[in-house]
Amino acid sequence: MTVSLNGKTAIVTGAAVGIGPAYAHALAAEGVDVAVCDIRPEIMELPAQLEAKGVRAFGMIADVSKPDDVRRFVDETISALGGIDILINNAGKCKVSMADDALDKTLDDYEEMVGTNLKGEFLIGRAVIAQMLEQGRGGEIVNIATDHMFTCGAPHDQCPKNPNCPWADARRPTSGGHMMDIYDASKWGLNGLMFAWAQALKPHGIRVNAMCMGATDSWMIRDFFRFPQTPSEETEEQQKEIATWMAKEDVAQVVIDLLKEGPGGRNANNINLCVGRPPKLEPALPLLYIQEEALHGDA
Ligand SMILES: NC(=O)c1ccc[n+]([C@@H]2O[C@H](COP(=O)([O-])OP(=O)(O)OC[C@H]3O[C@@H](n4cnc5c(N)ncnc54)[C@H](O)[C@@H]3O)[C@@H](O)[C@H]2O)c1
């Protein structure tokens, strides 16, 4: 059985470019009022597009790594839309970083990636959880992580659901490899938030899950691979690679299906979407780092 999302209220962070706007549009198509924020000014164009789908929408230029911006965004979302039922903790940054990087460079990278990917999700979470608890009508938190928590970032032809997958019958190694130590650390840190939040908030009907997807076409991944942002400028070689990536609309649909599970659905789950198999909500994975009973006991 699935629940209707119609009439609920959601926040999507980092919704100016990339996968974020797809989450916002998919929510609006379900009748959800949506508040969006981003550091890019073009975020202010999104509310009108969402309102065209017949919902209320609110937008703000806000940096999720800054506590004052987060407070202002969450407070003004509540004023504009009346409450918050769903948080899609999406804003993220990704850059190459390596173990032997110079300290000065690496400190900037650390502030940027940990500041947005971990501190940002933490700050927005704290602000939204307080509101959800005050509302007393449950809620949904979806932290956006990465498939690096599951895999080595295996290319699509080595996907675990592929008969030729080298890890089909084994536990796979994790992480994005030696060029992404800070990004991976920031995303792995989300496990700490997810498990603790899921456990503490379960008695209040608030679920906390994480999306751990592989390569999805977005501004970020094109920037990472130095691919053009405009499809008409792609080379044939690039087009072949891009064709292996997931579409942001498909990833957004998986989030909608997750939300539609409602309060009785999976909790504290890292949801893995690997390139190479259709992006869809697969059955919940057994809990690895937290005991099932912990989700059913007292807070
Ligand atoms: N694209 C992929 O292949 C992929 C794979 C796994 C996980 N992810 C994760 O999905 C999320 C979205 O990624 P994307 O690919 O759409 O990236 P993107 O760079 O295309 O979009 C990210 C958006 O977040 C905004 N943003 C960045 N820092 C911010 C901050 N401090 N405050 C507010 N907004 C901020 C950016 O301006 C941008 O609009 C990220 O958390 C990313 O780590 C992406």
The ligand as a Gaussian input file, in Angstrom:
#p B3LYP/6-31G(d) Opt

LIG

0 1
 N       25.411000      13.325000     -10.059000
 C       25.867000      12.201000      -9.552000
 O       26.365000      11.325000     -10.260000
 C       25.749000      11.948000      -8.071000
 C       26.047000      10.647000      -7.609000
 C       25.941000      10.386000      -6.250000
 C       25.541000      11.384000      -5.391000
 N       25.275000      12.637000      -5.853000
 C       24.840000      13.647000      -4.883000
 O       23.597000      14.197000      -5.299000
 C       23.486000      15.538000      -4.833000
 C       23.178000      16.447000      -6.010000
 O       24.261000      16.329000      -6.910000
 P       24.218000      16.871000      -8.390000
 O       24.952000      15.880000      -9.190000
 O       22.868000      17.299000      -8.761000
 O       25.166000      18.156000      -8.195000
 P       25.109000      19.571000      -8.946000
 O       26.405000      20.230000      -8.658000
 O       24.732000      19.349000     -10.352000
 O       23.959000      20.315000      -8.139000
 C       24.153000      20.590000      -6.760000
 C       23.408000      21.849000      -6.400000
 O       23.709000      22.138000      -5.010000
 C       24.036000      23.523000      -4.919000
 N       24.884000      23.736000      -3.747000
 C       26.185000      23.395000      -3.590000
 N       26.645000      23.775000      -2.404000
 C       25.609000      24.385000      -1.771000
 C       25.453000      24.999000      -0.509000
 N       26.484000      25.060000       0.358000
 N       24.264000      25.514000      -0.174000
 C       23.221000      25.460000      -1.048000
 N       23.303000      24.900000      -2.267000
 C       24.494000      24.371000      -2.622000
 C       24.719000      23.852000      -6.229000
 O       24.743000      25.248000      -6.482000
 C       23.856000      23.072000      -7.212000
 O       22.726000      23.816000      -7.635000
 C       24.819000      15.869000      -4.153000
 O       24.681000      15.707000      -2.762000
 C       25.762000      14.831000      -4.744000
 O       26.859000      14.576000      -3.902000
 C       25.362000      12.947000      -7.181000

